[in-house]
């Protein structure tokens, strides 16, 4: 703990004070809402229809939270007179505007909304918060308000303090539980329409809680132990009719639900299996001293390989039943999910000594953890490239974790040359290309990342010159040299030598107080050592839980529910 505190003080002196940046306002719901007039943040009628269309094309297929035929008339009414719409409907509409804007590029936002993307996000975030406050969402619960909250939680990924967002996801779960969404609608004799919509919302909540628990470094889910809500059926919105009592027959073949059904199967796998045990198996496969420990690791590896094979088989079966690439981009995306996830998990389970790089670039646990972090980012870039023209790349970019990127920067400082380093520097350029937000140096974590990247590049440049090897400067480096505050860069360049311990901190955000029911929530868990990486990944329990979750590509730190759960 003393080292952590000293590291924090050292970084404060290097990078300046903890100025609050726009996205650090983790008073996620109720800050200054009394001063907000919804009319001031309401888009024009033309903009409403544009945002609605973007939502239908880019958000609805990947979330399936709303029933489009039921909501379409409400959008038309809102375009005519937004103030005539009920408060819960206004909350949902503003959350739709918000997430639709999140999917846009900067040029699209300026063309469609006549403002910058950042300003539009601020405006619609204010609208969501004001509308939810008017609903008094903690006391008044209905499906429309819950839809608004879920979309709002989706929009927070990667933009706000992940711990505070995880707390908010707990509130979301409790509201859903209070409404009975943890019990299947058929058991409650609800209409087929309401049953299906409740299932869709509940399973999105599961996915959100899974994600936020992992990135916040917790092993336990907040889900109630006795939930039995079935997965949604393979039906289109057109098959559902509000008020109808006729049972809904699931379709055979492609529908609008294809992507969600595959994603929920992955969610089921995460919830049913002890992922921390999976991590321990992977770490154990990296370094075993005794014959007994090697045997135990091999037994555990065989178990988890079987589990992954079973998941693969289930996803293949779902693909064959529900996916058709000719049915639209969302089906193309769905077919990519299986290979992306399964390949990543299988690659991580390869014992360190069986890797092609063993004995040349990989000699110990730290080397293999560098390989895993590199592989994580290579998979991300491959996924971005694949998704770029589908309209859904925004969704996958939400899962980017700057923590893992900083981990790789620290490793590059210690590994200036070699094939793995060559691959990593190619990835650096691609990540900066896809994540334009990393160039915003008003955010402390971006400045820190830039400092570490420049330090790592200087180490690589020196090493290549000494070896007499030609090199090409990554595209990101000159821009980082221009954009990283000079005082930060100079302070970093005058820091300790590679042989000394250089403390790294993934930034502690000095957050404003949250609303009364959330309390203060400071992000204090992420401190790293550039020498790191000394203890990183050693299977003795020393690895920071959140680091583990992020390093394992968002398949970490999630507990197992009771075994008597019905599906």
N, C-alpha and C positions, 0 to 999 in steps of 0.2 A: 504493500500500500504506500509506503514511503517513497518507493521508486516512482509509482504512478503520480503522486502529488508533485514530486520534483520534476518529473517529465512534463507535467502540465505547466508548471511555473516556467520551465525553460522554453516551452513552445510559446507561451504568452509573450515572453520577452522577444522572441524571434519574429512572431507574426502579428504582434499588436494585440489590442484589446478585443474582447468578444463583442463586437458590435452586432446588434440584432439585425439580421437580414430579413427581407420580406417573407421568405418561406420558413423562417424560424418562429413565426407567430403561431405557437401551438395552442393558443386559446382557440381551439378548432371550431368552436361554435358561437360563442357569445361575446366576442370582443366588440365593443362600440356598436352593437346592433341597434341600440335605441336611436342612433343618429341616422340609420339607413332608411331611406324611403324606397320601396320596391320599384316605384315608377322611375326613379333615377337610374336604376341598373337593369331595367327591362329593355331587351333588344327591340328594334323596330319590327313591324310585321314581316317585311321582306327578310330580315335577318332571322326571325323565328323560323320561317319555312326553310331557310338555308341550313340552319342548325339542326332542324328536325331531319332533313334529308341526310346530312352527314351522320347523324346518330343512327339512322336506319341502315346506312351503308357500312359503317365502321364499328359501331358499338353494339347495336342490337344483336347481330349474328354471333358475337363472341360472348355475350352475357345472357341474352334471352330472359331478361328480368321483367319485361313489359309485354302486354298483349296489344299489339299494334292496332288491330281493328277497333278496340275499345278506346284507345288513347288518341287516335287520329282526330275525332271530332273535338276533343278538348284542345288540341293544338290549334285548330281552326278558330275556336272560340277565343283562345288566348291572343291570337293574332288580331282579332277584331277588337278586343278589349281585355287586356290582361288582368285588370283589377276586378273584373267580374268573376274570375275563376276562384274557386274555393282555396283556402290557405294550403291544404294538403296537396292539392293539385299544383299550386304555384311552387311548392317545395320540389315536387317531382320535375316540373318543367325547368326550373333553374338548375337542378342537378343534371338534366339532359343537356342544357346549354353548356354547362361546365365541362362535362366529359366530351361532348362533341368538339369543343374548342381545344381540349387537350390533345385530340387526335390530329390537329391541324399543324401544318408547317407555318413558319412566320409569314411567308408570302400569302398563303391561303387565308390566314387570319386577317391580314391587312386588306385583302381583296374582298372577303366576305363580310367583315365586321368593321372595316374602316378604322382599325386600331391595331396596336401591337398584340401579339398573343399574350404576353405577360399582363397587359392592362385588361384584356378581356377575361383572363382567368381570375384576376383580382375582383373584377366587377361581378362575375357570376358566382364566385365564391361568397361574396358578400350577400348576393341574392339568396343563395341556398341557406346561409346561416340565418338571415332575417326571416325567411319564410318558415324555416323549422322552428324558430323561436315563437313566431305567431301561432303556429300549430300547437305549441307547448308539447313537443313530441315525447317528453318524459312521462307525461300523464295521458295523452291522447294517442292511442295506438291504432293504426289501420294499415292495410297493405300498401297504400299509396305513399304514406309517410315512410314506411319501411323501405320501399323501393328507392325513395329519395336518399335515405341514409346509406343504403348499400352503394349506390352510384357515387355518392360523396366519398365514401371510404375507398372506392376504387380510384377516384381521382387523387387521393392523397399519397398513393404509392410512389415512393422515390422523391416526393416533393416536400414532405414534412417530417418532423421528428418521428421516427418509426415506433418509439416506445409510447409516445402519446397516442399515436394512431392505434396501437395495439390496445391501449386502455379504452379508446373509443369503440373498438371492435367488440370489447367485452360488454359495453353498454348496448350495442346492437344485438348481441346474443341474448341478453337479458330481456330486451323488448320483444324479440322474436319468441323467446320462451314464454313470456307473459301472454303473448297472443296464441300460444299453443302450436307454433310451427314445428316444434320438435316432435310432435305426434302426427302421424300420417292422417291426411284428411279423410281417407276411406274409413278409418276406425272411428272418426268423429262424425260420420254420416254427412259430410259436406258435399256440395255439388261437385261434379267432375271438374268444372272450370276452376273453382276455388281450390280444390285439391291440387290440381296441376300447378297453379300459380304459387301456392304455398311451397310446394316441392321445389320449384325453380328458385325461389328466394332463399329457402333454407340451405340448399346446396351451394349457392353462391356465398352465403355466410360461412359455411364450412371452409370453402376455399380461401376466403379472406382471412379467417381466423388462423388457418394453417400458415398462410404466408406471413402474417404479422407476428405470430408466435415464433416462427423460425428466425426472422430477421431481428426480433427483439431478444433472442437468446433464451427462450423458455421451453421447457420440456413438456409442460402440461397444457392441455386444451381447456378452454372455459366451457366447452359444450356440456350440456346436462348429460348425466350418465345413462338416462333411460330413453334417449331419443330413438325413434323408429321410423322416421320419415323416409319413404322410398325415394329412389332417384326419379326424376321426371320421365315421362314416357316419350317415345319417339313420335311426336305429333307436331304438326304445323299450327301456327296461330289460328289459321282458318278452320281447324278442327275443333276449336274450343268456342263455346257460346255461353256467355254469362247468363246464369239463371237456368240453364238447361239441366235436366236430371238424367238425360240419356248417358249411359257410360261411354267413355271415350275409348275407342279401339286404337291401340298403337299401330303405326304403319310399318310395313316391311319395305325397306329401301330408304333412299336418301330423304332427309327432311331438314328443316331449319335447325334442329337440335343436335346435329351430328357432332359439332365441335364440343359443345357442352357435355354431351354424354361421354366422350372420350376423356375430357378433362376431369369429370366427376369420378371416373374409374381410377384415375391417378390419385385423386383425393381420397378415395376409399382405401387405396393401398397405403397411403401415408398414415391415415387414421388407424388402420387395423394392425400395422406392424411397428415394432419398436425401432424407429430410425436411429436413435442414439446407439443402439446395438449394432446397426449397420455401419455407423461411423467407426465404432470400436473395432469391427472386423476389418475395415479398410485400413485403419491405422495399424492394427496388429499384423496385417499382411505386409506392412512396410518393414518392420524390424522385429525379428524374433530371435532370442538368444538360445533358449533351451529347446530341447526336442519336444517336451511336453507342450510348451506354448505354441510351437509350430503345428503340432497335431491338433490342438484346440482351435487354432486359427483356420486350419484347413477344413475342419468339421463345420465351423461357423460359415466359412466361405461357401461351402457346398450348400448349406441351408439357404443362404441369401441368394445364391445363384439360382436355386430352384424357385424361390419367391419371385425373382425378377423374370425368370422364364415364364412363370405362370401369369404374371402381369402382362408380359409381351403377348402371350397367347390370347388373353382376354381382349387386349387392345386390337389385335389382328382380327379377331372375330367381330368386334364392333365395327371396325373399318369395312369389312366385307359386307356387313348388314346395312350400314347406314351412310357410308361415304361413296361419293361418285364425283371425281374431279370435274366432270362435265356439268355438275349441278351448281357450280359457282366457286368463287375464291375461298369461301369459308370451308369448303370440303377439301380444297387443296391444302389449306392450313392444317386441317384436322389430320390428314394423312402424314404430315410432317411431325406431328407431336410425338407419335409413338417412337419413331426411330431416334429422334433427338433425345428423349428421356432414357430410353433403354440403352442406347449406345453410350451415353454418359455414365450410367450406373455400371455397366459392364466394364468399361474402361477403368473406372475407379477401383474395381475389385481385382484387377490384375496384380498379383504379388510383385513387389518392387524388384525382386531379383529376376523376374521373368520378363522385365521390360527390355526392349531393344537397346535402350540407352544405359542399361546397367553396366557399370564398370567403365563407362566413357564420360557420361555427364551426370549420371545418378549414382551416388555413392552412399547416401544416407537418407534419413527421413526428410530433412529439410529440402534436399534436392527434389525428392518426390512430391512434396507439397508445392514446390514451385511448378513442377510439371502439371499438377492438378489445377492450380490457379490459372496457368497458361491455357490448359485445355478448356477450362470454364469459359474464358474469354474468347477463345477460338470458336467454340460452339455458339456463343452469343453472336459473334460477327457472322458466322455462317447462317444463323437463323435470321438475322436482320437482312442479309442479302436475299435470302429466299422470300422473306415476307414483304420486301420493300414495295413491290408493285401489287400487293394484294389488298392494301388498305388497312392492314392489321398490324403493321410493324410497331405502332404506338403501344399496343398492349404488351408486347414482349419487352419493349424498352423500359416499361414501368418496373420490371424486375431487376434492372441493373443495380448492382450494389457497389457504391464507390469504395466501401471498405476493402473489398477483394481486389479492386484495381490498385489501391494504395499498397496492399500486401505485395502485389506483383512489382510495383515500383521499388519497394524496399528490397525485394529479391534481386531485381535487375542491378541495383547498386552493388551487390555482392557478387553478381555473376555477369560481368561485362561482356564476355565472349562465349562462343559456343553455339551449337545449332538451336538449342532451346532459347537462348538469348536472341538469336536472329529472328526466330519466329515471334518472340514476344514483342520486339520492336515493331514488327509489321502490324501486330494486333493493336499496339498503342495508337498508331495513326488511324486505324479503322474505328477504334472506340471514340476517339476525339471527333472523327468525322460524323459518326451517328449521334453522339451525345453533345450537341451544341451547348447545352447548359453547363458543361464543364469549363467553358471559357468565361463564365461569369465570375470574375475575381472579387466581386463584392461578397461572395459566399466563402467563408473561411476554409471549408474543406477543399474547395477547388484550388484556392491559393496554396494550401498545403500540398495537395497532389502535384501541382505545377512545380513547387520547390523540389519535391522528391524526384520528379521526372527529370528535371534539369540536373540535379546532382547525379542521378543514375547515368544520364547521357554523358556528362563530363568524365565519369569513370570509364565508360565504354570507349569514348573518343581517345582518352589517354592510352588505354590498353591496346587499341587497334594501331595507333601510331607507333607504340613501342614494338609491336609485332611486325610492323612494316606492311600491314594489310590495308587495302583500299576500303573506303566505307562511304556510305551515302547517308546524309543527315535526314532523319525522319521529317516529314512535312510539319509535324506538330511542334518540333523543337524551336525553329525561328519564331513562330507565333507565340510560344510560351515565353521565350526570351523577351518579347515585346510586351506581353500582357501581364506576366507575373510581376507584382510590385517589386521594384528594384531593391528596396531595403530588405525585403524578405529573402530575395535571391542572394543578395550579398551576405546576409547574416548566415544563410545556409552554407554558402561556399566557404565561409571562414570557420565552419564548425569542426567537430572532431574528425580525426582520420578514420578510415575504414576499420582499423584495428581497435578503435575505441568504441565504446557503446554510445550510439546516437539514439536518443529517445525520440520516438515518433508517436504522434497522437492523431488518431482520427477524431475530428474536432468535437470538443465539448461545446454544445450550443447553449448559449446563455439565453434560455427561453423566458418569455414573459409568463406571468402566472396564467394558468388555465382557468376555465370557469370553475365555479365553486365546487361542483360535483366531481371534478377531475383533479383538483389540487395542482401542486407544482410538480413538474416532471422534467428533470434535467438529464440530458444524455451524457452519462459519465462512464460508460462501460468500455469504450473503445480506445485503449491506449496500446501502442505497439512499440517494439524495440527494433530498430533497423538491423541490429545484429541478429535479429529475430529468431527472430526467426530462428534463434538458438533453441528455444523450447517448442517452437511451433510444430504441432503434430505428434509429439512424443506421446505414445499411448500410456501415459501414467496419470491421466486426469488433469494435467496442468494446463491444457489448452482451453482458452477462453471459450465458453459455450457459444457465444455469438459468432466468434471467429469460425468455429466449427460449422455452424449453420450456413454461413455465407460461403465458406471454402468448399462446402460440398454441394454447391450449386442449387441451394434452396431445397435440399432434401435432408435437412438436419433438424435435430432437437425438437422432435414432436412425440409426445407420449402415446401410449396405447390405451384405448378405452376398455371398459369391461368386456369380457369375452362373450357375454350373453346377449349382445346386441342383435336385434333383428334388422334385416334389411328389406 
